[in-house]
């Protein structure tokens, strides 16, 4: 295999609290926020289940009516976001893990998602770790990832999403499209769809057979085929067309997406994407690693959300932070990752997450090497407060 060239270098982004607030109030952010809220009111939001990876975010779809649930390998159980899945504002769902198309083609199997690659390593070399304390990210991987193949992972997540619909009854099924993103090109490859077509008929279309899903070794880069977009309802055709327009406009992605190197980690309870709320900061692929923080209604009943499982979040945050600490050269992943932002609907909740973060030894190592923390409060897509928090 021929050696790849060095990744394209760019000036690191160092975000400040003032920049967050200014970007949130910019005209383009206001326009995108309004588009999101309008789609929500009309029941036309598309909920994307994506990896936290900075190279596979919603910017690749350039779609303002997107809500996002992000976690390592897109693997957090849909039960954590059941309310969002069933919400009347969400009209359709896209499940899209990711892979590196160039590496996968060269090696003959899907790889390139850090979470799934680590899961493969543990599966192959550590068959029995029972009773041995796991590092934080290893614990998360064992608890949440079910396959090292992104397409199989998407199918298994789809089954969990469908069970959320059963809570409300069969009439509440929503159209679902699943596939995977080749983050080197930015292209989303759909392989399965279920829902009503433009004529109102309930249909299911797939380019993979059930025996493929049961035997993942048959799902290789050579035999995955996407189906004709004309078979999809209008909302999914819009998603695919928007993705393809974006990819066509960004031929440099092949190089800029080779190594994951975000400037910022964001932990957020918001389902509205960062590209909507901070349009001139986080609209470029490979600039921000995002971990969604599942939240539930506050018991006080004041409309605020309470993070349900801080451990689930911090286990994931350990992945980029530990890589940033060990980055040693220009080609190292996360070498420019120097800021973490905790944003929730209440400043006190953001502080709690930050306090839990600094208790982790790997977080202290990162902070001692120059990492910085910002805490923010975001209500109805408006960032009302943001501060640098001293460790």
C-alpha positions in Angstrom: 0.0 0.0 0.0 1.4 3.4 -1.0 2.1 5.8 1.9 -0.3 8.6 2.2 0.8 12.3 2.2 0.9 14.4 5.3 -2.5 15.8 6.3 -3.2 19.4 5.3 -2.3 21.7 8.2 -4.5 24.6 9.3 -4.3 27.2 12.0 -5.7 25.8 15.3 -9.0 27.3 16.5 -8.8 28.6 20.1 -12.4 29.4 21.2 -13.2 31.9 23.9 -16.5 32.5 25.8 -17.0 35.8 23.9 -16.6 34.1 20.6 -19.2 31.5 21.5 -21.8 34.2 22.4 -21.0 36.3 19.4 -21.2 33.4 17.0 -24.5 32.3 18.6 -25.9 35.7 17.9 -24.6 36.0 14.3 -27.1 36.4 11.4 -26.2 33.1 9.9 -26.7 31.3 13.2 -30.1 33.1 13.7 -31.1 31.9 10.2 -30.2 28.3 10.9 -31.8 28.3 14.3 -35.0 29.6 12.8 -34.9 26.9 10.1 -34.5 24.2 12.8 -37.4 25.6 14.9 -39.6 25.9 11.9 -39.0 22.3 10.9 -39.6 21.2 14.4 -43.0 23.0 14.5 -43.9 21.3 11.2 -42.8 17.8 12.4 -40.1 17.7 9.7 -36.9 17.5 11.7 -34.6 14.7 10.8 -32.9 13.1 13.8 -29.4 11.9 12.9 -27.6 9.3 15.0 -23.9 10.0 14.4 -20.5 9.3 15.8 -18.8 11.8 18.1 -15.9 11.8 15.6 -15.0 15.3 14.4 -14.9 14.0 10.8 -18.5 12.6 10.7 -20.6 15.4 12.0 -23.8 17.1 10.6 -21.8 19.6 8.6 -21.3 16.8 6.0 -25.1 17.0 5.3 -25.3 20.8 5.4 -28.9 20.3 6.4 -30.5 23.0 8.8 -33.5 20.8 9.7 -31.2 18.2 11.5 -31.3 17.2 15.1 -28.3 15.1 16.3 -27.6 12.4 18.8 -23.8 11.9 18.9 -21.7 9.3 20.7 -18.6 7.3 20.1 -19.4 4.9 17.2 -23.0 6.3 17.2 -23.5 3.6 19.9 -25.3 5.1 22.8 -28.6 3.2 23.2 -31.6 4.9 21.5 -33.4 4.4 24.8 -31.4 7.3 26.1 -33.0 9.5 23.4 -36.4 7.9 23.4 -38.3 11.2 24.0 -36.5 12.7 21.0 -37.2 9.7 18.8 -40.9 9.8 19.6 -41.2 13.7 19.6 -43.8 15.1 17.3 -41.2 17.5 15.9 -39.1 14.6 14.5 -40.4 13.3 11.2 -37.6 10.9 10.2 -34.5 9.3 11.5 -31.0 8.7 9.9 -28.6 6.2 11.5 -25.0 6.8 10.1 -21.8 5.4 11.7 -18.7 6.0 9.7 -15.5 4.6 8.2 -12.4 5.6 6.3 -13.1 4.5 2.7 -9.5 4.6 1.5 -8.1 2.5 4.5 -11.1 0.1 4.3 -10.6 -0.5 0.6 -6.8 -1.0 1.0 -7.3 -3.4 4.0 -10.4 -5.3 2.8 -12.5 -4.6 5.8 -14.3 -1.6 7.3 -12.2 0.5 9.6 -11.5 4.1 10.5 -13.9 4.8 13.3 -11.7 4.9 16.4 -14.3 3.4 18.7 -15.1 0.4 16.4 -11.4 -0.1 15.7 -10.6 -0.2 19.4 -13.6 -2.6 19.9 -12.0 -4.9 17.2 -8.7 -4.8 19.0 -10.2 -5.8 22.3 -12.3 -8.5 20.7 -9.4 -10.0 18.9 -6.7 -9.7 21.6 -8.5 -9.5 25.0 -11.2 -12.2 24.8 -11.7 -12.4 28.6 -11.2 -9.3 30.7 -13.8 -10.1 33.3 -12.8 -8.9 36.8 -10.0 -6.6 35.5 -10.8 -2.9 35.9 -11.2 -1.3 32.5 -9.9 2.1 31.5 -12.8 4.5 31.0 -13.1 4.3 27.2 -12.7 0.5 27.2 -15.6 0.2 29.7 -17.7 2.4 27.4 -16.9 0.3 24.3 -17.7 -3.0 26.0 -21.0 -1.6 27.3 -22.2 0.0 24.1 -20.6 -1.2 20.8 -22.0 -4.5 19.4 -20.1 -4.7 16.1 -16.8 -3.6 14.6 -18.7 -3.2 11.2 -20.4 0.2 10.8 -23.3 -1.2 8.7 -24.0 -4.0 11.2 -23.8 -1.5 14.0 -26.4 0.7 12.2 -28.8 -2.3 11.7 -28.6 -3.2 15.4 -29.3 0.4 16.4 -32.2 0.5 14.0 -33.8 -2.4 15.9 -33.5 -0.4 19.1 -35.1 2.6 17.5 -38.0 0.6 16.3 -38.7 -0.6 19.8 -39.0 3.1 20.8 -41.9 3.4 18.3 -43.7 0.4 19.9 -44.1 2.4 23.1 -46.6 4.6 21.2 -48.0 1.9 19.0 -47.5 0.8 15.4 -49.2 4.0 13.9 -46.3 6.0 15.3 -43.6 4.4 13.1 -41.4 7.0 11.4 -39.3 6.6 8.3 -35.8 5.4 9.0 -32.8 5.4 6.7 -29.5 3.8 7.6 -26.1 3.4 6.2 -22.6 4.7 6.9 -20.5 7.8 6.1 -17.2 7.4 4.3 -15.5 10.3 6.1 -12.7 10.5 3.7 -15.0 11.7 1.0 -17.9 12.9 3.3 -20.3 10.7 1.3 -23.2 9.0 3.1 -23.9 5.5 1.7 -27.5 4.4 2.4 -28.3 0.7 2.4 -31.7 0.3 4.1 -34.9 2.3 4.3 -38.3 1.6 5.9 -41.3 3.9 5.9 -44.0 5.3 3.7 -43.1 6.3 0.1 -44.5 9.4 -1.6 -47.7 7.5 -2.4 -48.3 6.6 1.2 -47.4 2.9 0.8 -45.3 1.3 3.6 -42.2 -0.1 2.0 -38.8 -1.5 3.1 -35.8 -1.4 0.8 -32.4 -2.9 1.5 -29.3 -3.7 -0.5 -28.1 -6.1 2.2 -29.8 -9.4 3.1 -30.5 -10.7 6.6 -27.8 -13.4 6.3 -25.3 -10.6 5.7 -26.2 -8.9 9.0 -25.8 -12.2 10.8 -22.5 -12.8 9.2 -20.7 -9.4 9.1 -17.6 -10.9 7.3 -19.7 -10.8 4.2 -20.2 -7.1 4.4 -17.0 -5.8 2.9 -16.0 -2.5 1.0 -16.4 -4.5 -2.3 -19.9 -5.7 -1.8 -21.8 -2.8 -0.2 -24.2 -1.2 -2.7 -26.4 1.9 -2.1 -29.9 1.9 -3.5 -31.4 4.3 -6.0 -32.4 7.6 -4.2 -35.5 7.8 -6.3 -36.9 4.9 -4.2 -36.8 7.2 -1.1 -39.4 9.7 0.2 -38.8 13.3 -0.5 -37.3 14.1 2.9 -34.5 11.5 2.5 -33.9 12.6 -1.1 -33.3 16.1 0.2 -30.8 14.7 2.8 -28.9 12.8 0.2 -28.9 15.6 -2.3 -27.6 18.1 0.3 -24.8 15.7 1.3 -23.8 15.2 -2.3 -23.7 18.9 -3.0 -21.5 19.5 0.0 -19.1 16.7 -0.9 -18.9 18.0 -4.5 -17.9 21.4 -3.1 -15.2 20.1 -0.9 -12.7 18.0 -2.9 -10.0 18.6 -0.2 -11.8 16.3 2.3 -9.8 13.3 1.2 -6.7 15.0 2.9 -8.3 17.1 5.6 -10.3 14.1 6.9 -7.4 11.6 7.1 -6.4 12.3 10.7 -8.9 13.3 13.4 -7.6 16.5 14.8 -10.4 18.7 16.3 -9.6 21.9 18.1 -12.5 21.5 20.6 -14.4 18.9 22.5 -18.0 19.8 23.2 -20.3 18.0 25.7 -23.9 19.2 25.2 -27.4 18.4 26.1 -28.7 20.2 23.0 -30.0 18.2 20.0 -29.7 21.2 17.7 -26.3 20.9 16.0 -23.4 23.2 16.8 -23.3 24.2 13.1 -26.7 25.8 13.6 -26.0 27.6 16.8 -22.3 28.6 16.2 -22.3 28.8 12.5 -19.0 30.5 12.0 -17.1 28.4 14.5 -18.2 24.8 14.0 -19.3 24.4 10.4 -16.1 22.9 9.1 -15.6 19.1 9.4 -12.8 18.0 11.7 -12.9 21.0 14.0 -15.1 19.7 16.9 -15.6 16.3 18.7 -19.1 16.2 20.1 -20.5 14.0 22.9 -24.2 14.2 23.4 -25.3 14.3 27.0 -28.6 12.4 27.4 -30.8 14.4 29.7 -34.2 14.1 31.3 -36.7 16.7 32.7 -35.6 18.2 36.0 -37.5 16.8 39.0 -38.1 20.4 40.1 -40.4 20.8 37.1 -38.9 24.1 35.9 -38.3 22.9 32.3 -34.6 22.4 32.7 -32.9 19.2 31.7 -30.8 17.0 34.1 -27.9 14.9 32.8 -28.9 11.4 33.5 -25.5 9.6 33.4 -22.3 11.7 33.7 -20.2 8.5 33.7 -21.5 7.6 30.3 -20.3 11.0 29.0 -16.9 11.1 30.6 -16.0 7.6 29.6 -16.4 8.9 26.0 -14.5 12.1 26.7 -11.5 10.1 27.9 -10.9 9.0 24.3 -10.0 12.4 22.7 -8.4 13.7 25.9 -6.0 10.7 26.4 -5.1 10.9 22.7 -4.4 14.6 23.0 -2.1 14.0 26.0 -0.1 11.3 24.0 0.0 13.3 20.7 3.7 13.6 19.8 4.0 14.7 16.2 2.3 16.5 13.3 0.4 13.4 12.3 -0.9 12.4 15.7 -4.7 12.4 16.3 -6.0 15.2 18.5 -2.7 17.0 18.6 -4.5 20.4 18.5 -7.3 19.5 20.9 -6.9 22.1 23.7 -10.4 23.2 24.7 -13.4 21.4 26.2 -16.8 23.1 26.4 -19.6 21.8 28.7 -22.9 23.3 27.7 -26.3 22.5 29.3 -29.5 24.3 30.0 -28.4 25.4 33.4 -25.0 26.8 34.4 -25.0 24.7 37.6 -25.4 21.5 35.5 -22.5 22.5 33.3 -20.4 23.1 36.5 -21.3 19.6 37.8 -20.1 18.0 34.5 -16.8 20.0 34.6 -16.2 19.1 38.3 -16.7 15.4 37.4 -14.3 15.8 34.5 -11.4 17.2 36.6 -11.6 14.3 39.0 -10.3 12.0 36.2 -6.5 11.5 36.2 -6.3 11.8 32.4 -8.2 15.1 32.6 -5.7 16.4 35.0 -2.8 15.4 32.7 -4.5 17.2 29.8 -5.2 20.4 31.9 -1.6 20.4 33.1 -0.4 20.4 29.5 -2.4 23.5 28.7 -6.0 22.3 28.2 -8.8 24.7 29.0 -12.4 24.4 30.1 -15.4 26.5 29.2 -18.8 26.2 30.8 -21.9 27.5 29.1 -25.6 27.8 29.6 -27.8 27.4 26.5 -31.6 27.9 26.6 -33.8 27.5 23.5 -30.7 27.6 21.3 -29.5 30.9 22.9 -26.2 30.8 24.7 -26.9 33.1 27.6 -23.7 32.6 29.6 -20.2 31.3 29.0 -17.1 31.4 31.2 -13.6 29.9 31.4 -13.5 27.6 34.4 -10.2 27.3 36.3 -9.3 23.8 37.3 
